[in-house]
Amino acid sequence: MGKIYKYIRFSTDRQDERQQENTIDNWLRSKGMTADETIRDEAISGGTSYKERNLFRLVRELGLNDTLIVSEISRITRSGFGELNELIQDYFKPNSLRLIICNVGLDIDCSSINAMTELQLSMLSIFAKMEKELIVGRTKSALDTRRLMIERDGGFTSKSGEWRTRLGRPDIPQYHIEKMCQASAQARRNAALKDDGYQNAIKIARDMRERGATLQEICGTLNSLEGVMPRRGGKWVTGHISRMLGNTIN
């Protein structure tokens, strides 16, 4: 039997980290097993590709018949079955990995996954993706409401009954916030590097600027081209061009 790895991923809540670890430890104790190593991804959202996490280092180091145990499938991915299937086919299956998903009691031999197990994994990963989208929607709505209250009333009352004059949790350490921001910035950078349309926009903007074009002229040109859009979609504006030329991705 190979090694047993616990994998824990959480974005901001330390309590969530403890809950995941308790769930995994309880499962292991019930089977008379102990983990050899714990791999953590701190301040990382489920939408971040596994290739940009410690999870990627782990899967590349997996040995034959190793075991990966998680509290739930969303710890591995919230990006749907495509990414999970890629992990299974490229890393789990070749190493005959044992994958354990505690909250639904799945104990899978990845060397011989049948159609029923594939269906279960597909459904779990889809639900995890849907949950992420719902969380994003609820969070955005709540933040918009609180921003309006800050503008109108100077603040809002938190769930704990405290009066707050700004957004954000006061109990999150500054280093934790900085780490999240760095991870988010790196994710955006990696996405831009893979986006041919965005890279083409950089080349066009740089060339036009060197020939003396104004930011407005560059915007007009880029907006007239099909498939060349800002990273977050929509129309090009001068602020996009200024930031892009000031932070060119080589």
C-alpha positions as CSV (number, residue, x, y, z in Angstrom):
1,M,0.0,0.0,0.0
2,G,1.2,3.5,-0.9
3,K,1.2,6.7,1.1
4,I,-2.0,8.4,2.3
5,Y,-2.3,12.2,1.6
6,K,-4.9,14.5,3.1
7,Y,-5.7,17.5,0.8
8,I,-7.2,20.6,2.3
9,R,-8.1,23.8,0.4
10,F,-9.8,26.8,1.9
11,S,-10.1,30.4,0.8
12,T,-10.5,32.6,3.9
13,D,-12.1,30.7,6.7
14,R,-9.8,28.9,9.2
15,Q,-12.9,27.3,10.7
16,D,-13.5,25.7,7.3
17,E,-9.9,24.3,7.3
18,R,-10.6,22.7,10.7
19,Q,-13.9,21.3,9.6
20,Q,-12.3,19.7,6.6
21,E,-9.5,18.2,8.7
22,N,-12.0,16.9,11.3
23,T,-14.1,15.2,8.6
24,I,-11.0,13.5,7.1
25,D,-9.6,12.4,10.4
26,N,-12.9,10.9,11.5
27,W,-13.1,8.9,8.3
28,L,-9.5,7.7,8.7
29,R,-10.1,6.7,12.3
30,S,-13.2,4.8,11.4
31,K,-11.1,2.7,9.0
32,G,-8.1,2.3,11.3
33,M,-6.0,4.4,9.0
34,T,-3.6,7.4,9.5
35,A,-2.4,9.9,7.0
36,D,1.3,10.2,6.0
37,E,1.2,13.8,4.9
38,T,-1.2,16.8,4.7
39,I,-1.1,19.1,1.7
40,R,-2.8,22.5,2.1
41,D,-3.8,25.3,-0.3
42,E,-4.5,28.4,1.7
43,A,-6.3,31.4,0.4
44,I,-7.1,29.6,-2.9
45,S,-10.6,29.5,-4.4
46,G,-12.1,26.4,-5.9
47,G,-12.2,28.0,-9.3
48,T,-8.4,28.3,-9.4
49,S,-6.9,25.7,-11.7
50,Y,-5.2,22.8,-9.9
51,K,-2.1,23.6,-12.0
52,E,-1.7,26.9,-10.0
53,R,-2.0,25.1,-6.6
54,N,0.0,22.9,-4.3
55,L,-2.3,20.2,-5.5
56,F,-0.4,20.1,-8.8
57,R,2.8,19.4,-7.0
58,L,1.1,16.6,-5.1
59,V,-0.4,14.9,-8.1
60,R,2.9,15.0,-9.9
61,E,4.6,13.3,-7.0
62,L,2.0,10.6,-6.4
63,G,3.3,7.0,-6.4
64,L,1.7,3.7,-7.2
65,N,-1.3,2.9,-5.1
66,D,-1.1,6.1,-3.1
67,T,-4.4,7.4,-1.5
68,L,-5.8,10.9,-1.8
69,I,-8.5,11.8,0.7
70,V,-10.6,15.0,0.7
71,S,-13.6,16.1,2.7
72,E,-15.6,16.8,-0.5
73,I,-15.1,17.1,-4.3
74,S,-15.2,20.9,-4.2
75,R,-11.9,20.9,-2.4
76,I,-10.3,19.5,-5.6
77,T,-12.2,21.6,-8.1
78,R,-15.2,23.8,-8.6
79,S,-14.6,24.1,-12.4
80,G,-16.7,21.1,-13.5
81,F,-16.0,17.5,-14.6
82,G,-13.6,18.5,-17.3
83,E,-10.8,19.4,-14.9
84,L,-11.5,16.5,-12.5
85,N,-11.5,14.1,-15.4
86,E,-8.2,15.5,-16.6
87,L,-6.7,14.9,-13.1
88,I,-8.1,11.3,-13.1
89,Q,-6.8,10.4,-16.6
90,D,-3.4,12.1,-16.4
91,Y,-2.4,11.4,-12.8
92,F,-4.8,9.3,-10.7
93,K,-5.4,6.4,-13.1
94,P,-1.8,5.9,-14.2
95,N,-0.8,5.5,-10.5
96,S,-3.8,3.4,-9.5
97,L,-4.7,6.1,-7.0
98,R,-7.3,5.5,-4.4
99,L,-9.5,8.6,-4.1
100,I,-11.7,9.0,-1.0
101,I,-14.4,11.7,-0.9
102,C,-15.6,11.7,2.7
103,N,-18.9,13.6,2.7
104,V,-20.5,11.1,0.2
105,G,-18.6,8.0,1.3
106,L,-17.0,7.4,-2.0
107,D,-13.9,5.2,-2.0
108,I,-12.7,4.9,-5.6
109,D,-10.0,2.7,-7.2
110,C,-9.0,5.1,-10.0
111,S,-7.4,2.3,-12.0
112,S,-10.8,0.8,-12.8
113,I,-13.5,3.5,-12.8
114,N,-16.8,2.2,-14.1
115,A,-19.6,4.1,-15.8
116,M,-21.6,4.5,-12.6
117,T,-18.6,6.0,-10.7
118,E,-18.0,8.4,-13.6
119,L,-21.6,9.5,-13.4
120,Q,-21.3,10.1,-9.7
121,L,-18.1,12.1,-10.0
122,S,-19.6,14.1,-12.9
123,M,-22.7,15.0,-10.9
124,L,-20.7,15.9,-7.8
125,S,-18.3,18.1,-9.8
126,I,-21.3,19.8,-11.6
127,F,-23.0,20.5,-8.2
128,A,-19.7,21.9,-6.9
129,K,-19.5,24.3,-9.9
130,M,-23.2,25.3,-9.4
131,E,-22.5,26.0,-5.7
132,K,-19.6,28.2,-6.6
133,E,-21.7,30.3,-9.0
134,L,-24.5,30.6,-6.4
135,I,-21.9,31.7,-3.8
136,V,-20.5,34.3,-6.2
137,G,-24.0,35.7,-7.0
138,R,-25.0,35.9,-3.3
139,T,-21.7,37.5,-2.3
140,K,-21.9,40.1,-5.1
141,S,-25.5,41.0,-4.1
142,A,-24.6,41.3,-0.4
143,L,-21.6,43.4,-1.1
144,D,-23.6,45.7,-3.4
145,T,-26.2,46.2,-0.7
146,R,-23.5,47.0,1.9
147,R,-21.7,49.4,-0.3
148,L,-25.0,51.3,-0.8
149,M,-25.6,51.3,3.0
150,I,-22.0,52.7,3.6
151,E,-22.7,55.5,1.1
152,R,-26.1,56.3,2.4
153,D,-25.8,55.6,6.2
154,G,-22.0,55.6,6.7
155,G,-22.0,52.0,7.6
156,F,-23.9,48.8,8.3
157,T,-24.6,46.3,11.1
158,S,-22.8,43.0,10.6
159,K,-24.3,39.5,11.3
160,S,-22.5,39.6,14.7
161,G,-24.3,42.9,15.5
162,E,-21.2,45.1,15.1
163,W,-21.3,48.5,13.3
164,R,-18.9,48.5,10.3
165,T,-17.9,51.4,8.2
166,R,-16.0,49.4,5.6
167,L,-16.2,46.1,3.8
168,G,-14.0,43.1,4.6
169,R,-13.6,41.0,7.7
170,P,-11.6,42.8,10.4
171,D,-10.4,39.4,11.9
172,I,-8.6,38.3,8.7
173,P,-4.8,39.0,9.1
174,Q,-3.3,41.4,6.7
175,Y,-0.8,38.8,5.4
176,H,-3.7,36.6,4.6
177,I,-5.4,39.3,2.5
178,E,-2.2,40.0,0.7
179,K,-1.7,36.4,-0.1
180,M,-5.2,36.1,-1.5
181,C,-4.6,39.2,-3.7
182,Q,-1.3,37.8,-4.9
183,A,-2.9,34.5,-5.8
184,S,-5.7,36.3,-7.6
185,A,-3.3,38.5,-9.5
186,Q,-1.2,35.5,-10.5
187,A,-4.3,33.6,-11.7
188,R,-5.3,36.6,-13.9
189,R,-1.7,36.8,-15.3
190,N,-1.7,33.1,-16.1
191,A,-5.1,33.4,-17.8
192,A,-3.8,36.4,-19.9
193,L,-0.7,34.5,-21.0
194,K,-3.0,31.7,-22.3
195,D,-5.4,34.1,-24.1
196,D,-4.2,34.5,-27.7
197,G,-6.7,37.3,-28.3
198,Y,-5.4,39.4,-25.4
199,Q,-1.8,38.8,-26.4
200,N,-2.7,40.0,-29.9
201,A,-4.3,43.1,-28.4
202,I,-1.0,43.9,-26.6
203,K,1.0,43.6,-29.8
204,I,-1.5,45.8,-31.7
205,A,-1.6,48.4,-28.9
206,R,2.2,48.5,-28.6
207,D,2.7,48.9,-32.3
208,M,0.1,51.6,-32.6
209,R,1.5,53.5,-29.6
210,E,5.0,53.4,-31.0
211,R,3.6,55.0,-34.2
212,G,2.1,57.8,-32.2
213,A,-1.5,56.7,-31.9
214,T,-3.5,58.0,-29.0
215,L,-5.2,55.8,-26.5
216,Q,-8.6,56.6,-28.0
217,E,-7.4,55.6,-31.5
218,I,-6.1,52.3,-30.1
219,C,-9.4,51.7,-28.4
220,G,-11.3,52.3,-31.6
221,T,-9.0,49.8,-33.5
222,L,-9.3,47.1,-30.9
223,N,-13.1,47.5,-30.6
224,S,-13.4,47.0,-34.3
225,L,-11.6,43.7,-34.3
226,E,-13.4,40.4,-33.7
227,G,-12.2,38.1,-30.9
228,V,-9.9,40.8,-29.4
229,M,-11.5,41.7,-26.0
230,P,-10.4,42.9,-22.6
231,R,-9.8,40.1,-20.1
232,R,-13.1,40.7,-18.4
233,G,-15.0,41.2,-21.6
234,G,-16.9,44.3,-22.8
235,K,-15.5,47.2,-24.8
236,W,-12.0,48.6,-24.7
237,V,-11.6,51.9,-22.9
238,T,-8.5,54.1,-22.4
239,G,-7.9,52.8,-18.9
240,H,-7.6,49.2,-20.3
241,I,-5.0,50.4,-22.8
242,S,-3.0,52.4,-20.2
243,R,-2.8,49.5,-17.8
244,M,-2.0,47.0,-20.5
245,L,0.9,49.1,-21.9
246,G,2.1,49.9,-18.4
247,N,2.0,46.2,-17.3
248,T,2.8,44.4,-20.5
249,I,3.0,40.7,-20.2
250,N,6.0,39.4,-22.1
